[in-house]
């Protein structure tokens, strides 16, 4: 062990806000230990807490020991860098005015990220998938009938794809695009009103506590951005904790969240401290709060290990890190588009000839052996003998290279015919994705799915057991000295303890998170149904009677009863009833989902080869509530549409079908992002 007491030291850095002492450390250490305890019995190792010192003091620490029969235990030191009280907050008026100005920048970044998702879903996912299924028109009566028959499932597939993939992003974008400016204007007006109200003699005492809480939440970012001495004090706290961890642990890992990530990046990029063995930024506000070009500075340091974890619903990071909007957008697309260009490869039986095609338009889609590529670029494909004899593919020569969009099936016909000419043998295509080079440098990007909510995703990273905690544990084990001599055939040092994350487990996790998102949709539709039912039940008279019954018999009661019977007041009450119904039903669904999701995450982390879905009691409760909400809302909004006969001309019919398809198919067919490895610089 030389002079080191621990194999790995982990320093957790909190984000914006006034966190209690030890809260950041516990929020990360407890789920980390929970995952270790569940996966340990499967892979024959056992973790234990050795010490938990000063958890409510200035320097809280937790030490863990992970032991395995026949090996020396590995030890971890977990600590936190709490900078929340390392500076003096600014005046309330300065903080509030800065927040009003800065909120426009944050909102613009969030809307831009959502627009990129909408554009990507439409142009790179939806349209190419539909165009791939478009049948080739074949000559003759039999060919025409065959082509028409193939159009029927294509239309169904196109409608389902449109509803499941495009509609969610379109709805989210429209809602945020129209309501975000309104909410920002209301926020700015509210900030100005608070500044004025706190200066009034009587009202100021009542407003001051609320202003103090708001300043505490926002003042950290304002002090970091505009006050260099205050920012230096924040960085000094991190330097102190990292220096202590470096002195005591052989390897140091820094996990920084939100504004803490901006502080950590600025500290290490400036060379104030040695870059740790791995820097993990989570929900990083690096590009939002730092002015310098982070990726360029990172490249100048030799591209040390840096992992950037983010959620596409988290408006603070708004995606991957890049020194320009184009670079960040390109890396963001790469995480969503797994291989960026679908395609296939055909090889001759002896392996000497190869012809590859990737989805797109123009002759550049073809690659491989030069002679075959030239023939393929100057050809159109077709099929012969559709209903008799052996069906064969033909490549009809064209005078010029074909520049338009080429369908997948036609490209396969061309490749098959060209290879048959060259080899005399029929070759089947290999569906091998052909990557596209993005050429944008940056750290390793880990897109994750937390809660699928713009309000909660920023604070839920530490509770993401599948996509955050398990991969973090895997990285820490890779750094542990105890595994250095226990490598498998791949040379992976962590293989002695546990395997890397399984792709199917991650996809299952994303599907469960989408279930939570759709449960909110069901709760919202059900809440609107409650309000609609109240309106249809003469809500104004009903509210007036309720007011008379509750506060009647006095002058104030008469005034309340009279006001509740008026349109504007009744609308306000109905809106509150709708919000209460949504909060109650969505909260009930979320309660059942949290228990089921946590149990499934731990189970699949420990047994990735097990069943991908187990409901259990809590899962059955969630399924029952989910189904009940869906069926009851469909029956309410679809009343009179299906019985005694379907009303096909009613626009509600399409809306109800779209709603059902959305909440039932989106958890299965929605997009799933993937990690992008670190790229030191453009490939040449």
GUNUMI-959861 format. One record per residue (C-alpha): residue number from 0; x, y, z. Coordinates in steps of 0.02 Angstrom, whole numbers. Example, Ala and Ser with C-alpha at 12.3 -4.5 7.8 and 13.67 -1.06 7.14 Angstrom:
2
   num        X        Y        Z
     0      615     -225      390
     1      684      -53      357
# end
This chain:
684
   num        X        Y        Z
     0        0        0        0
     1      154      114       11
     2      106      271      109
     3      -78      267       61
     4     -216      216      179
     5     -348      186       43
     6     -353      117     -132
     7     -480      243     -195
     8     -537      411     -128
     9     -699      486     -191
    10     -742      669     -164
    11     -924      717     -194
    12     -958      900     -235
    13    -1134      968     -214
    14    -1226     1087     -329
    15    -1324     1246     -306
    16    -1414     1274     -142
    17    -1377     1266       44
    18    -1351     1081       79
    19    -1339     1020      258
    20    -1174      953      320
    21    -1151      774      262
    22    -1309      775      155
    23    -1216      766      -11
    24    -1105      625       51
    25    -1252      522      114
    26    -1356      553      -43
    27    -1220      469     -146
    28    -1145      344      -22
    29    -1307      261       32
    30    -1368      208     -141
    31    -1189      162     -189
    32    -1178       45      -38
    33    -1351      -22      -76
    34    -1299      -75     -251
    35    -1136     -150     -185
    36    -1232     -250      -55
    37    -1352     -322     -184
    38    -1226     -367     -318
    39    -1096     -432     -194
    40    -1173     -604     -159
    41    -1192     -637     -346
    42    -1008     -600     -382
    43     -937     -668     -219
    44     -881     -510     -131
    45     -948     -419       20
    46     -941     -233       64
    47     -947     -164      240
    48     -943        8      320
    49     -783       25      421
    50     -809      201      487
    51     -934      343      468
    52     -851      495      548
    53     -923      667      581
    54    -1073      648      466
    55    -1148      811      530
    56     -983      903      550
    57     -867     1002      439
    58     -771      852      369
    59     -885      700      355
    60     -805      539      294
    61     -858      361      260
    62     -736      218      234
    63     -789       58      147
    64     -701     -109      135
    65     -739     -232       -6
    66     -673     -405       26
    67     -669     -566      -74
    68     -606     -738      -26
    69     -425     -761      -78
    70     -392     -575     -111
    71     -335     -429       -8
    72     -481     -313       32
    73     -494     -149      -60
    74     -534        8       38
    75     -625      166      -15
    76     -629      337       65
    77     -787      437       32
    78     -794      622       75
    79     -879      781       20
    80     -826      957      -28
    81     -958     1071       45
    82     -933     1247      -18
    83    -1107     1314       22
    84    -1045     1415      172
    85     -875     1464      103
    86     -932     1636       46
    87    -1042     1782       94
    88    -1204     1794       -6
    89    -1238     1949     -108
    90    -1378     2073      -78
    91    -1550     2008     -116
    92    -1584     2139     -249
    93    -1422     2097     -342
    94    -1459     1911     -339
    95    -1639     1929     -395
    96    -1597     2047     -539
    97    -1458     1930     -594
    98    -1577     1781     -589
    99    -1702     1876     -696
   100    -1568     1907     -829
   101    -1489     1736     -819
   102    -1653     1639     -830
   103    -1671     1690    -1013
   104    -1507     1605    -1054
   105    -1555     1445     -964
   106    -1726     1440    -1046
   107    -1651     1468    -1218
   108    -1531     1323    -1193
   109    -1672     1208    -1138
   110    -1783     1253    -1285
   111    -1637     1230    -1405
   112    -1604     1056    -1336
   113    -1788     1010    -1352
   114    -1793     1076    -1529
   115    -1643      969    -1574
   116    -1734      817    -1507
   117    -1887      859    -1610
   118    -1784      886    -1767
   119    -1686      727    -1738
   120    -1842      622    -1705
   121    -1918      682    -1867
   122    -1773      683    -1989
   123    -1658      549    -1922
   124    -1775      423    -1843
   125    -1952      435    -1907
   126    -1934      476    -2092
   127    -1787      357    -2127
   128    -1878      213    -2042
   129    -2036      246    -2143
   130    -1940      268    -2306
   131    -1849      106    -2274
   132    -2017       16    -2275
   133    -2082       97    -2435
   134    -2107      -46    -2559
   135    -2031      -42    -2732
   136    -2161      -29    -2871
   137    -2153     -188    -2973
   138    -2215     -207    -3150
   139    -2355     -319    -3207
   140    -2522     -359    -3127
   141    -2450     -476    -2996
   142    -2314     -351    -2952
   143    -2439     -208    -2933
   144    -2550     -311    -2818
   145    -2400     -361    -2714
   146    -2345     -180    -2697
   147    -2519     -120    -2646
   148    -2528     -258    -2515
   149    -2363     -200    -2441
   150    -2428      -22    -2423
   151    -2561      -71    -2295
   152    -2443     -119    -2152
   153    -2332       28    -2200
   154    -2473      152    -2170
   155    -2510       74    -2001
   156    -2326       75    -1956
   157    -2308      256    -2011
   158    -2455      313    -1905
   159    -2392      220    -1751
   160    -2216      287    -1776
   161    -2282      464    -1795
   162    -2387      450    -1638
   163    -2260      361    -1529
   164    -2099      449    -1581
   165    -2143      623    -1643
   166    -2299      675    -1548
   167    -2219      673    -1373
   168    -2079      789    -1425
   169    -2196      899    -1526
   170    -2314      919    -1379
   171    -2172      956    -1258
   172    -2093     1081    -1376
   173    -2255     1173    -1410
   174    -2300     1182    -1226
   175    -2129     1247    -1175
   176    -2112     1361    -1326
   177    -2275     1451    -1290
   178    -2275     1445    -1100
   179    -2091     1469    -1061
   180    -2088     1654    -1114
   181    -2247     1685    -1016
   182    -2177     1600     -861
   183    -2014     1695     -879
   184    -2107     1861     -890
   185    -2208     1813     -736
   186    -2047     1765     -646
   187    -1963     1930     -691
   188    -2117     2027     -635
   189    -2121     1926     -474
   190    -1937     1963     -442
   191    -1966     2150     -463
   192    -2118     2141     -349
   193    -2015     2052     -215
   194    -1878     2183     -225
   195    -2007     2320     -199
   196    -2106     2225      -66
   197    -1957     2189       47
   198    -1926     2376       64
   199    -2103     2414      125
   200    -2119     2437      315
   201    -2252     2305      355
   202    -2249     2190      205
   203    -2060     2177      206
   204    -2060     2071      366
   205    -2176     1944      287
   206    -2084     1937      121
   207    -1908     1932      190
   208    -1906     1745      237
   209    -1962     1696       62
   210    -1835     1812      -18
   211    -1699     1739       93
   212    -1739     1562       36
   213    -1741     1617     -146
   214    -1576     1709     -128
   215    -1499     1555      -46
   216    -1553     1447     -193
   217    -1496     1566     -331
   218    -1360     1668     -247
   219    -1227     1533     -265
   220    -1228     1545     -454
   221    -1229     1735     -450
   222    -1081     1741     -331
   223     -985     1615     -436
   224    -1018     1706     -598
   225     -997     1887     -548
   226     -884     1890     -393
   227     -711     1820     -420
   228     -660     1818     -236
   229     -817     1721     -190
   230     -784     1597     -332
   231     -605     1575     -270
   232     -671     1532      -97
   233     -782     1396     -172
   234     -636     1323     -268
   235     -527     1325     -113
   236     -646     1208      -23
   237     -632     1084     -165
   238     -442     1102     -169
   239     -431     1065       17
   240     -535      906        6
   241     -448      844     -152
   242     -277      876      -76
   243     -325      777       79
   244     -393      634      -26
   245     -236      633     -135
   246     -127      620       20
   247     -224      472       90
   248     -284      375      -63
   249     -187      301     -208
   250     -321      350     -336
   251     -440      499     -323
   252     -607      517     -410
   253     -708      679     -403
   254     -897      669     -430
   255     -967      845     -451
   256    -1148      895     -478
   257    -1223     1052     -558
   258    -1129     1208     -503
   259    -1005     1095     -414
   260     -960     1024     -585
   261     -925     1200     -650
   262     -815     1233     -498
   263     -721     1068     -520
   264     -693     1095     -706
   265     -630     1271     -681
   266     -514     1213     -541
   267     -435     1069     -635
   268     -431     1153     -806
   269     -340     1302     -730
   270     -207     1186     -659
   271     -242     1233     -478
   272     -238     1047     -435
   273     -182      888     -519
   274     -318      811     -626
   275     -392      664     -531
   276     -387      487     -596
   277     -564      519     -656
   278     -675      674     -654
   279     -862      635     -658
   280     -974      785     -692
   281    -1159      753     -661
   282    -1293      871     -726
   283    -1148      988     -759
   284    -1176     1175     -769
   285    -1004     1192     -848
   286    -1054     1274    -1011
   287    -1190     1374     -922
   288    -1082     1452     -785
   289     -904     1445     -853
   290     -846     1562     -989
   291     -688     1473    -1045
   292     -684     1340    -1180
   293     -684     1184    -1072
   294     -651     1057    -1210
   295     -506     1157    -1282
   296     -424     1173    -1111
   297     -455      988    -1081
   298     -366      945    -1244
   299     -218     1053    -1196
   300     -198      949    -1037
   301     -186      788    -1138
   302     -369      736    -1125
   303     -367      659     -949
   304     -512      545     -898
   305     -674      643     -891
   306     -851      572     -887
   307     -999      688     -914
   308    -1167      618     -856
   309    -1325      710     -909
   310    -1510      688     -939
   311    -1595      758    -1093
   312    -1737      820     -980
   313    -1616      915     -868
   314    -1615     1095     -929
   315    -1457     1141     -832
   316    -1329     1043     -935
   317    -1441     1037    -1090
   318    -1338      895    -1162
   319    -1155      855    -1195
   320    -1008      972    -1173
   321     -938     1064    -1323
   322     -848     1226    -1357
   323     -977     1279    -1485
   324    -1161     1252    -1515
   325    -1122     1147    -1668
   326    -1001     1035    -1573
   327    -1122     1007    -1429
   328    -1266      971    -1548
   329    -1161      849    -1648
   330    -1109      752    -1493
   331    -1286      758    -1428
   332    -1351      680    -1589
   333    -1217      547    -1580
   334    -1281      490    -1411
   335    -1459      471    -1476
   336    -1416      396    -1644
   337    -1329      238    -1591
   338    -1235      205    -1750
   339    -1287      365    -1839
   340    -1317      275    -2004
   341    -1398      106    -2029
   342    -1340        0    -2171
   343    -1277     -170    -2226
   344    -1122     -255    -2294
   345    -1111     -394    -2424
   346     -952     -495    -2444
   347     -899     -625    -2570
   348     -880     -804    -2503
   349     -690     -791    -2510
   350     -694     -621    -2421
   351     -595     -528    -2555
   352     -740     -422    -2621
   353     -848     -312    -2512
   354     -990     -192    -2546
   355    -1064      -84    -2408
   356    -1211       37    -2408
   357    -1271      158    -2275
   358    -1436      248    -2263
   359    -1440      412    -2356
   360    -1448      489    -2530
   361    -1322      504    -2669
   362    -1181      394    -2732
   363    -1076      422    -2574
   364    -1186      295    -2484
   365    -1087      155    -2569
   366     -915       98    -2512
   367     -804      -55    -2525
   368     -715     -133    -2674
   369     -691        1    -2806
   370     -756     -101    -2953
   371     -914     -150    -2861
   372     -945       25    -2795
   373     -936       98    -2971
   374    -1066      -25    -3034
   375    -1181        3    -2885
   376    -1178      192    -2902
   377    -1236      182    -3083
   378    -1381       60    -3058
   379    -1561       44    -3001
   380    -1626     -115    -2923
   381    -1779     -221    -2956
   382    -1848     -397    -2926
   383    -1906     -522    -3055
   384    -2009     -683    -3049
   385    -2110     -629    -2898
   386    -2239     -771    -2903
   387    -2156     -907    -3003
   388    -1984     -982    -3012
   389    -1840     -914    -2910
   390    -1853     -730    -2863
   391    -1697     -641    -2922
   392    -1623     -466    -2903
   393    -1567     -361    -3051
   394    -1461     -204    -3062
   395    -1516      -97    -3209
   396    -1377       17    -3268
   397    -1405      205    -3274
   398    -1306      330    -3378
   399    -1266      438    -3226
   400    -1242      399    -3041
   401    -1407      395    -2948
   402    -1416      551    -2836
   403    -1586      531    -2751
   404    -1639      440    -2594
   405    -1616      252    -2614
   406    -1732      133    -2524
   407    -1656       -3    -2416
   408    -1734     -146    -2515
   409    -1679      -74    -2681
   410    -1501      -52    -2615
   411    -1500     -236    -2564
   412    -1559     -286    -2738
   413    -1420     -184    -2819
   414    -1286     -255    -2703
   415    -1346     -434    -2727
   416    -1349     -417    -2916
   417    -1179     -332    -2926
   418    -1096     -465    -2816
   419    -1180     -604    -2916
   420    -1104     -534    -3075
   421     -931     -531    -2995
   422     -935     -700    -2905
   423    -1076     -801    -2985
   424    -1149     -836    -2812
   425    -1294     -764    -2715
   426    -1241     -672    -2556
   427    -1351     -623    -2410
   428    -1329     -449    -2333
   429    -1258     -427    -2159
   430    -1355     -295    -2061
   431    -1200     -212    -1990
   432    -1223      -31    -1933
   433    -1096       83    -2016
   434    -1043      223    -1899
   435    -1027      401    -1955
   436     -879      506    -1897
   437     -936      658    -1800
   438     -758      721    -1774
   439     -806      828    -1624
   440     -688      816    -1473
   441     -753      803    -1296
   442     -761      697    -1139
   443     -849      531    -1120
   444    -1035      564    -1125
   445    -1160      461    -1023
   446    -1341      506    -1064
   447    -1459      439     -932
   448    -1645      434     -894
   449    -1687      486     -716
   450    -1871      533     -696
   451    -1911      600     -871
   452    -1958      767     -794
   453    -1885      940     -820
   454    -1922      976     -637
   455    -1843      824     -552
   456    -1710      754     -668
   457    -1578      876     -607
   458    -1587      813     -428
   459    -1612      626     -459
   460    -1441      572     -525
   461    -1381      492     -363
   462    -1539      384     -354
   463    -1513      316     -530
   464    -1446      145     -480
   465    -1435       70     -654
   466    -1357      207     -760
   467    -1258      307     -631
   468    -1218      208     -473
   469    -1176       39     -553
   470    -1060      111     -687
   471     -979      221     -554
   472     -946       69     -445
   473     -873      -21     -594
   474     -753      123     -626
   475     -702      129     -443
   476     -666      -57     -444
   477     -560      -33     -600
   478     -453       87     -499
   479     -440      -24     -346
   480     -268      -96     -320
   481     -338     -260     -255
   482     -398     -309     -429
   483     -238     -263     -521
   484     -176     -443     -530
   485     -345     -524     -563
   486     -380     -489     -744
   487     -484     -593     -861
   488     -447     -632    -1043
   489     -498     -456    -1096
   490     -376     -378     -973
   491     -514     -291     -877
   492     -461     -272     -695
   493     -639     -252     -630
   494     -694     -417     -704
   495     -634     -502     -545
   496     -775     -413     -452
   497     -917     -379     -574
   498     -948     -361     -762
   499     -983     -196     -850
   500    -1159     -132     -871
   501    -1271     -240     -981
   502    -1355     -150    -1126
   503    -1519     -243    -1104
   504    -1526     -196     -920
   505    -1502      -13     -966
   506    -1637      -21    -1100
   507    -1756     -100     -973
   508    -1718       42     -852
   509    -1760      172     -984
   510    -1923       82    -1021
   511    -1972       89     -837
   512    -1935      276     -831
   513    -2046      301     -983
   514    -2186      213     -888
   515    -2170      347     -754
   516    -2181      483     -887
   517    -2337      406     -962
   518    -2414      388     -790
   519    -2408      578     -778
   520    -2497      589     -946
   521    -2634      473     -882
   522    -2648      575     -722
   523    -2661      737     -821
   524    -2795      669     -939
   525    -2892      599     -791
   526    -2880      766     -698
   527    -2948      858     -850
   528    -3089      730     -856
   529    -3132      771     -675
   530    -3140      957     -715
   531    -3244      925     -871
   532    -3365      821     -770
   533    -3383      959     -641
   534    -3416     1087     -777
   535    -3549      976     -851
   536    -3628      959     -680
   537    -3664     1147     -663
   538    -3507     1180     -562
   539    -3550     1362     -524
   540    -3712     1315     -436
   541    -3627     1170     -349
   542    -3483     1278     -287
   543    -3604     1412     -227
   544    -3700     1281     -127
   545    -3539     1214      -53
   546    -3489     1390       -3
   547    -3659     1420       78
   548    -3648     1256      173
   549    -3471     1283      237
   550    -3468     1469      280
   551    -3649     1519      268
   552    -3746     1614      401
   553    -3635     1768      402
   554    -3598     1917      294
   555    -3429     1845      246
   556    -3510     1678      206
   557    -3637     1762       92
   558    -3496     1854        2
   559    -3397     1692      -23
   560    -3552     1600      -83
   561    -3592     1738     -206
   562    -3413     1746     -272
   563    -3398     1558     -296
   564    -3551     1563     -405
   565    -3469     1685     -527
   566    -3375     1627     -681
   567    -3198     1687     -645
   568    -3197     1626     -466
   569    -3271     1458     -512
   570    -3139     1438     -647
   571    -3003     1469     -518
   572    -3078     1341     -400
   573    -3098     1214     -540
   574    -2916     1241     -590
   575    -2863     1206     -411
   576    -2973     1051     -407
   577    -2892      990     -569
   578    -2716     1020     -501
   579    -2762      930     -340
   580    -2831      781     -437
   581    -2674      774     -544
   582    -2560      785     -392
   583    -2656      650     -300
   584    -2664      524     -442
   585    -2488      555     -508
   586    -2421      546     -330
   587    -2507      378     -304
   588    -2436      312     -467
   589    -2264      380     -425
   590    -2267      297     -254
   591    -2301      127     -330
   592    -2176      157     -470
   593    -2034      205     -353
   594    -2047       44     -254
   595    -2058      -63     -410
   596    -1920       30     -502
   597    -1798       21     -356
   598    -1826     -165     -332
   599    -1807     -202     -518
   600    -1650      -95     -531
   601    -1565     -188     -390
   602    -1621     -357     -455
   603    -1558     -328     -631
   604    -1394     -252     -571
   605    -1364     -414     -475
   606    -1435     -535     -605
   607    -1425     -455     -778
   608    -1459     -624     -859
   609    -1624     -643     -766
   610    -1799     -600     -828
   611    -1808     -422     -892
   612    -1976     -392     -807
   613    -2049     -447     -642
   614    -2199     -358     -571
   615    -2217     -425     -395
   616    -2347     -354     -279
   617    -2298     -171     -297
   618    -2279     -192     -486
   619    -2453     -267     -498
   620    -2520     -120     -398
   621    -2437        0     -520
   622    -2505      -96     -670
   623    -2679      -96     -594
   624    -2676       92     -561
   625    -2601      125     -733
   626    -2734       20     -819
   627    -2874       92     -713
   628    -2824      270     -756
   629    -2805      230     -940
   630    -2970      135     -957
   631    -3072      259     -856
   632    -3004      409     -951
   633    -3033      322    -1119
   634    -3211      275    -1069
   635    -3247      453    -1015
   636    -3175      544    -1165
   637    -3230      409    -1287
   638    -3409      396    -1226
   639    -3527      383    -1373
   640    -3386      352    -1498
   641    -3389      163    -1504
   642    -3566      115    -1455
   643    -3685       77    -1533
   644    -3574      103    -1687
   645    -3404      187    -1708
   646    -3411      371    -1752
   647    -3265      376    -1874
   648    -3293      558    -1922
   649    -3282      622    -1743
   650    -3109      702    -1714
   651    -3110      630    -1538
   652    -3093      457    -1613
   653    -2918      493    -1679
   654    -2869      584    -1519
   655    -2923      437    -1410
   656    -2830      313    -1519
   657    -2675      424    -1516
   658    -2686      436    -1327
   659    -2700      247    -1308
   660    -2557      216    -1429
   661    -2449      344    -1342
   662    -2464      280    -1163
   663    -2455       96    -1213
   664    -2318       99    -1346
   665    -2203      242    -1293
   666    -2122      144    -1150
   667    -2074       10    -1276
   668    -2031      106    -1434
   669    -1964      271    -1370
   670    -1785      325    -1407
   671    -1643      262    -1298
   672    -1479      358    -1292
   673    -1310      276    -1279
   674    -1140      325    -1209
   675    -1010      407    -1320
   676     -826      374    -1281
   677     -706      516    -1252
   678     -633      589    -1412
   679     -466      680    -1395
   680     -485      775    -1558
   681     -543      770    -1739
   682     -492      616    -1835
   683     -379      649    -1982
# end
